[in-house]
Amino acid sequence: MKKLLFLVLLICLCFGVASCSPNDSSEPQLKIVSVNFNDKGEILVEFSNGAVQNAGRVTPDTSVNGLKLYALPNGTYAVARGNTKGLTTVEIPESHNARPVVAIIERGFTCMMDVEEVILPSSITTISRYAFSDAKGIKRLQMSDGVLYIGDSAFRNCPLIEEIVLPNTLKKIGSYAFSNCSSLTEITIPESVTEMREFAFEGCDSLKTATIRASIKKISYRVFFSCESLEKVTLPSTVTSIGQSAFSGCTSLKDINLPEGLLTIESSAFFGCAFSEITIPSQVTTIDSFAFSYCRNLKTVNLGNTKYIAESAFEKCLSLEEITIPRSVQTISKKAFSECENLVVIRFEKTQEVESWVDLFSKNNCGSSPTLVWGYTE
């Protein structure tokens, strides 16, 4: 009887080990983040836990028209451009040899001039760095739900793409991912996104609306820098920080909501924007340098509970005629309102004059004879 129990236990253990084997053909738990070649021509596979596997030299399968398919060690395929001569549409297969095609290789379709449309299946989870950068012929891109990662510069300098629908499975948008997509007119960031890195949409000259539904906390450095046609931005309630130069140079931006939970507005965040009024949320204590400078249409500012107004924060706001400095303000740096040539009424909720502030508003090119009102109450 003991021998029988021992045999049963041994069989169970064997099956248990087999089920955990790295050669198991079931879907791998770790997702591929990027696939690229090193300088020796070997394929490097980066996984979601940070591990990098060297797959060695892999001879591509070229049996699918216009494509090169590379077998990866985890039982999947990555794809790159093959001979696309004469093709205007490239459709990536969902599987090959009964294995899923999951990744676009780094620079896999870069500098592609002839193809106008690319169709990605739901099996694709990863679009690696520079995958479609400088693919100046692409006009249409169909991306199915399934994509998790869009790498750095993945679609950088694709000037003919007018519309991109980001999938509801997307988690990460890399830096420069869509920068200089100069025909892109609108973008919606889905709720699934947890990271949108710096420069992601920099220089998208035709972009008019950006709706961010993602539960992200920070709008990163220069993420919409110099989007000169951008008129409306919708931010989620989760945003606590507007990064440096995030919307700098968005000279058409008239409509943006600042969430009540916002904590920081970094330097040059809204440099040169076009809105006529702005209300600083109650939890923001510092308005950093140049944050709203050169907002030439800005007429109304509600400073909320601001404590510190940094140097040049509102410099050259030519439409600003009056402002109320709340009791919460402790420091106004030099040039905070420099060259606000039409600012003629400054109201202070503090009852006692602050000599340095009197000098600041009198000597820094505000209205020729600004009126200072102390102890102001509404």
ABEGO torsion letter per residue (X at the ends): XAAAAAAAAAAAAAAAAAAABAABABBBABBBABBBBBAAGBBBBBBAAGBBBBAEBBBBBAABBGBBBBBBAAGBBBBBBBBABGBABBBBBABBGGBBBABBBBGAABGBAABABBBBBAABABBBBGAABGBAABABBBBBBGBABBBBGAABGBAABABBBBBAABABBBBGAABGBAABABBBBBAABABBBBGAABGBAABABBBBABBBABBBBGAABGBAABABBBBBAABABBBBGAABGBAABABBBBBAABABBBBGAABGBABABBBBBAABABBBBGAABGBAABABBBAEABABBBBGAABGBAABABBBBBAABABBBBGAABGBAABABBBBABABBBAAAAAAAAAAGBBABBBBBBGBBX
